[in-house]
Amino acid sequence: MKYRMPEAPPAHHPSAETLAAYAAGALRPGFDVVVAAHLSGCAHCRAELRILESLGGAVLASGEDAALSDDALARAMARLDTPEEAPQPQRTLQHLLASAKRRWVAPGVWVAKVDTPYDQNDRVYMLSATPGAATAMHTHAGLEFTQVLQGALDDDGVHLRAGDFCERSSEHTHKPTATGHEPCVCLFATQGRLTPTGIIGRIAFALADV
């Protein structure tokens, strides 16, 4: 799938805390990919990120110099003599999304795991649903990040369209529903597996491995 840039500026964005963690490189692996997807189509958040990165640089520049250990030079020279590993090819967001393998789990619904580093207990995946299709009612073991890549989604009365970002906590129980006139495709990162509230949801989520 090729990620289309949103036609209008997104209306829902990552929290200030999430952007700050992303700027510091401290965001949970896998969740950073969902934020990167939002940043690729949101000029507002890219501007906020530049400010945060500048503030971080200013803080580092104002800090006290750290003292070097007595063997610092020797260790640096030893590293120069160690053969470097071949650099890994850079994979763009478009490549990650395009390479994800779809698995149909219901009529008009597919999921695809995204091949990016993340905790073994977490999930990073895309989900596509036809208009009117809804996920099973569920809650979460921890955080859930959602980025709408295509179409639209209704989440407890909050209307999310292509480009929008949503954060949910473990305290939130919901049943997002695809809306509009085209399939809704979203990129998700969840801390732990989703926790469905009914038997049908448990079966569906087991099939989808979410």
Secondary structure, DSSP 8 states (H G I E B T S, - for coil): ------SS--S----HHHHHHHHTT-S-TTHHHHHHHHHHT-HHHHHHHHHHHHHHHHHHHHS------TTHHHHHHHHHTS----------HHHHHHH---EEEETTEEEEE--S---TT-EEEEEEE-TT-B---EEESS-EEEEEEESEEEETTEEEETT-EEEE-TT--B--EEESSS-EEEEEEESS-EEESSHHHHHHHHHHT-
